[in-house]
Amino acid sequence: MSKRRKGPQTEPKRQKVRDIFVARPFEGLADEPEWIALRELVPAASAPLRLKPEIAAEYGDRPVTLSTVLPMAWPAMIRRDGEVFVGLQRHVQSGDVSRDLAVAILCALRTEPGETVAVPALPGPGPRLQDILDDGPLDVTLHLGFEYWLDAEQAEDPSVTASLERANASIYPTERLAAAPAAYWCRVPDKAHVRWVMAEPEDTALDALARLSAAGELVLGEATRFAGMFRAHGLLVPVWDVPRELEAADWEAPLADFAKRYRDTLGQTAPLDAAARRAKQGLVGRQLTLR
């Protein structure tokens, strides 16, 4: 096993973290809506990340995997086989999720395989995901359980498997929909939902949804209900209640139809009429902000 690095570390060009909350931490990444979906909507998923060549050269060619959550809500871990995992669904420390995730990755890359990754409580100014990743679309894999956390040795540990069983019990059925990017169906105990992270700027998306609402075209079909919206990391996430007994595949066509109506409405540039303005006020009143 190689010696842990002791000397000064070089990092990519630093980007000052703003003192205020960063409203769109994933802005500039190729798959911004998908990052938000994995952080806010999906219980168990992973995606490989690619480091910029200069970062890989500095720390070695270790595989890095984005995970929705990690054991004990760790910010990062490194398995005995050397694979680095970074947890996406964790508390913000610096006010900038992108900065928190970047520092967790860099700390894990400095840690020997199998050791606990120490991540500072307040990372301070430094590189963000946009500075260290060789960016591109996320190749997302949904999981039925968290077994992907473990290497072969850990999988044989009874205490680890018991903890894993408890974590797996918290997962609700979730499937990715092909009809729109960053759209997911899920079934919770008393209902089912379709949720879609929209890529357009918040004001643009909100005006389009207001026009559709005023025209009575905001639902996905019979027996569905527009439940409201999340405002998550600067983008809008409309939510529909759908019949629980149906499966994810049953909502591909209705969502595709709605996505077409939405895209067509995006092209309208005239000011909102009175009905659309009232609809917009109603939508804003039902909006929740996730941070």
For each residue, the residues with C-beta under 8 A, 3 or more apart:
1: 112 113
2: 112
3: 6
4: 110 111 112
5: 9 110
6: 3
7:
8:
9: 5 58 110
10: 58
11: 14 106 126 127
12: 52 54 55 127 131 132
13: 127 131
14: 11 125 126 127 131
15: 125 126 127 128 130 131
16: 125
17: 22 94 95 96 99 123 124 125 126 128
18: 22 95 96
19: 95
20: 95
21: 95 96 291
22: 17 18 25 95 96 97 98 99
23: 233 234
24: 27 32 233 234 235
25: 22 96 97 98 99 128 233
26: 29 32 35 36 97 98 129 233
27: 24 32 234
28: 32 130
29: 26 32 35 129 130 133 135
30: 135 136 137
31: 34 35 136 137 138 182
32: 24 26 27 28 29 35 36 199 235
33: 36 37 181 182 197 198 199 235
34: 31 37 38 137 138 140 181 182 197
35: 26 29 31 32 38 39 88 138 233
36: 26 32 33 39 40 41 182 197 232 233 235 237
37: 33 34 40 41 42 182 183 184 195 197
38: 34 35 41 42 45 47 66 68 88 89 138 140
39: 35 36 68 88 89 97 232 233
40: 36 37 89 197 230 232 233 237 290
41: 36 37 38 174 184 186 195 197 237
42: 37 38 45 68 142 174 184
43: 68 69 170 171 172 174
44: 68 69 142 143 144 145 146 171 174
45: 38 42 67 68 140 141 142 143
46: 65 66 67 68 140 141 143 148
47: 38 65 66 138 139 140 141
48: 63 64 65 66 139
49: 64 65 66 86 105 133
50: 64 133 134 135 136
51: 55 56 59 64 132 133 134
52: 12 55 56 131 132 133 134
53: 56 57 134
54: 12 57 58
55: 12 51 52 58 59 109 132
56: 51 52 53 59 60 61
57: 53 54
58: 9 10 54 55
59: 51 55 56 62 106 109 110
60: 56 109
61: 56
62: 59 78 82 83 84 109
63: 48 82 83 84
64: 48 49 50 51 83 84 85 86 105 108 109
65: 46 47 48 49 83 84 85 86
66: 38 46 47 48 49 85 86 88 138
67: 45 46 70 85 86 87 88 148 149
68: 38 39 42 43 44 45 46 87 88 89
69: 43 44 73 87 88 89 90 146 167
70: 67 73 74 75 76 77 85 86 87 149
71: 74 77 146 149 163 167
72:
73: 69 70 87 89 90
74: 70 71 77 87 117
75: 70 86 87 90 100 104 117 119
76: 70 84 85 86 87 104 105 107 108 117 119
77: 70 71 74 84 85 108 116 117 149
78: 62 82 83 84 85 108 111 112 113 114 115 117
79: 82 83 85 113 114 150 151 154
80: 113 114 151 153 154
81: 113 151
82: 62 63 78 79 113
83: 62 63 64 65 78 79 151
84: 62 63 64 65 76 77 78 105 108 109
85: 64 65 66 67 70 76 77 78 79 108 149
86: 49 64 65 66 67 70 75 76 101 104 105 108
87: 67 68 69 70 73 74 75 76 90 104
88: 35 38 39 66 67 68 69 101
89: 38 39 40 68 69 73
90: 69 73 75 87 100
91:
92: 95 96 97 100 291
93: 100 121 122 123
94: 17 99 100 122 123 124
95: 17 18 19 20 21 22 92
96: 17 18 21 22 25 92 99 100 128
97: 22 25 26 39 92 100 101 233
98: 22 25 26 101 102 128 129 130
99: 17 22 25 94 96 102 103 123 126 127 128
100: 75 90 92 93 94 96 97 103 104 123
101: 86 88 97 98 104 105 129
102: 98 99 105 106 126 127 128 129 131 132
103: 99 100 106 107 119 120 123 126 127
104: 75 76 86 87 100 101 107 108 117 119
105: 49 64 76 84 86 101 102 108 109 132
106: 11 59 102 103 109 110 127 132
107: 76 103 104 110 111 117 118 119 120
108: 64 76 77 78 84 85 86 104 105 111 117
109: 55 59 60 62 64 84 105 106
110: 4 5 9 59 106 107
111: 4 78 107 108 115 116 117 118
112: 1 2 4 78 115
113: 1 78 79 80 81 82
114: 78 79 80
115: 78 111 112
116: 77 111
117: 74 75 76 77 78 104 107 108 111
118: 107 111
119: 75 76 103 104 107 123
120: 103 107 123 124
121: 93
122: 93 94
123: 17 93 94 99 100 103 119 120 126
124: 17 94 120
125: 14 15 16 17
126: 11 14 15 17 99 102 103 123
127: 11 12 13 14 15 99 102 103 106 131 132
128: 15 17 25 96 98 99 102 131 132
129: 26 29 98 101 102 132 133
130: 15 28 29 98 133 135
131: 12 13 14 15 52 102 127 128
132: 12 51 52 55 102 105 106 127 128 129
133: 29 49 50 51 52 129 130
134: 50 51 52 53
135: 29 30 50 130
136: 30 31 50
137: 30 31 34
138: 31 34 35 38 47 66
139: 47 48
140: 34 38 45 46 47 176
141: 45 46 47 148
142: 42 44 45 174 175 176
143: 44 45 46 146 147 148
144: 44 168 171
145: 44 164 167 168 171
146: 44 69 71 143 149 164 167 168 171
147: 143 150 155 164
148: 46 67 141 143
149: 67 70 71 77 85 146 154 164
150: 79 147 154 155 160 164
151: 79 80 81 83 154 155
152: 155 156
153: 80 156 157
154: 79 80 149 150 151 157 160
155: 147 150 151 152 160 161
156: 152 153
157: 153 154 160 161
158: 161 162
159: 162 163
160: 150 154 155 157 163 164
161: 155 157 158 164 165
162: 158 159 165 166
163: 71 159 160 166 167
164: 145 146 147 149 150 160 161 167 168
165: 161 162 168 169
166: 162 163 169 170
167: 69 71 145 146 163 164 170 171
168: 144 145 146 164 165 171
169: 165 166
170: 43 166 167
171: 43 44 144 145 146 167 168 174
172: 43 186 187 188 189
173: 186 187
174: 41 42 43 44 142 171 184 185 186 187
175: 142 184 185 186 248
176: 140 142 183 184
177: 180 183 184 185 194 196 248 251 252 255
178: 252
179: 183 251 252 253 255 256 259
180: 177 183 196 255 256 259
181: 33 34 199
182: 31 33 34 36 37 196 197 199
183: 37 176 177 179 180 194 195 196 197 255
184: 37 41 42 174 175 176 177 194 195 196
185: 174 175 177 192 193 194 242 248 251
186: 41 172 173 174 175 192 193 195
187: 172 173 174 191 192 244
188: 172 191 192 193
189: 172
190: 244
191: 187 188 241 242 244
192: 185 186 187 188 241 242 243 244 246
193: 185 186 188 227 239 240 241 242
194: 177 183 184 185 220 239 240 242 251 255
195: 37 41 183 184 186 230 237 238 239 240
196: 177 180 182 183 184 237 238 255
197: 33 34 36 37 40 41 182 183 232 235 236 237
198: 33 205 235 236 237 238 262
199: 32 33 181 182 235
200: 204 205 208 235 266
201: 204 205
202: 205 206 231 234 235 236
203: 206 207
204: 200 201 207 208 266
205: 198 200 201 202 208 209 235 236
206: 202 203 209 210 236 280 283 284
207: 203 204 210 211 272 276 280
208: 200 204 205 211 212 262 265 266 268
209: 205 206 212 213 218 229 236 238 262 283
210: 206 207 213 214 272 276 277 279 280 283
211: 207 208 214 215 265 268 272 276 279
212: 208 209 215 217 218 261 262 265
213: 209 210 216 217 218 226 276 279 280 282 283
214: 210 211 273 275 276 278 279
215: 211 212
216: 213
217: 212 213 258 261
218: 209 212 213 226
219: 224 225 226 240
220: 194 224 240 242 251 254 255 258
221: 224 254
222:
223: 242 243
224: 219 220 221 240 241 242 243 254
225: 219 240 241
226: 213 218 219 238 239 240
227: 193 239 240 241
228: 238 239 283 286 287 288
229: 209 236 237 238 239 283 286 287 288
230: 40 195 236 237 239 287 288 289 290
231: 202 234 235 236 237 287 288 289 290
232: 36 39 40 197 235 236 237 289 290
233: 23 24 25 26 35 36 39 40 97 290 291
234: 23 24 27 202 231
235: 24 32 33 36 197 198 199 200 202 205 231 232
236: 197 198 202 205 206 209 229 230 231 232 287
237: 36 40 41 195 196 197 198 229 230 231 232 290
238: 195 196 198 209 226 228 229
239: 193 194 195 226 227 228 229 230
240: 193 194 195 219 220 224 225 226 227
241: 191 192 193 224 225 227
242: 185 191 192 193 194 220 223 224 246 251
243: 192 223 224 246
244: 187 190 191 192
245:
246: 192 242 243 250 251
247: 250
248: 175 177 185 251 252
249: 252
250: 246 247 254
251: 177 179 185 194 220 242 246 248 254 255
252: 177 178 179 248 249 255 256
253: 179 256 257
254: 220 221 224 250 251 257 258
255: 177 179 180 183 194 196 220 251 252 258 259
256: 179 180 252 253 259 260
257: 253 254 260 261
258: 217 220 254 255 261 262
259: 179 180 255 256 262 263
260: 256 257 263 264
261: 212 217 257 258 264 265
262: 198 208 209 212 258 259 265 266
263: 259 260 266 267
264: 260 261 267
265: 208 211 212 261 262 268
266: 200 204 208 262 263
267: 263 264
268: 208 211 265
269:
270:
271:
272: 207 210 211 276 277 280
273: 214 276 277
274: 277 278
275: 214 278 279
276: 207 210 211 213 214 272 273 279 280
277: 210 272 273 274 280 281
278: 214 274 275 281 282
279: 210 211 213 214 275 276 282 283
280: 206 207 210 213 272 276 277 283 284
281: 277 278 284 285
282: 213 278 279 285 286
283: 206 209 210 213 228 229 279 280 286 287
284: 206 280 281 287
285: 281 282
286: 228 229 282 283
287: 228 229 230 231 236 283 284
288: 228 229 230 231
289: 230 231 232
290: 40 230 231 232 233 237
291: 21 92 233
